[in-house]
Amino acid sequence: MMTVQVSQRGVITLPKALRDAYRVKEGDVFTVIDLGGGAFALVPRQLTVDRLANSIREGLAAKGETLESMLKRLRAARERNGKAGT
């Protein structure tokens, strides 16, 4: 268990151990969820585009795809299409 204190301006500093464990860095945005009864939770806010990109990346990685393999296939497709148009 860790203790934090609210400053005069309402600022709460997360202990370094938590920042390190959860890779929290300056500028990260969190959503505050009111759980009622004086309790609340801080939840990392992730942009929709970030969630989508992560989902796509995880799906491709599960299929053994890498950025390099996708770029290689893209180049090959462009070459085929370029030659077909001449």
Disulfide bonds with the S-S distance in Angstrom:
none
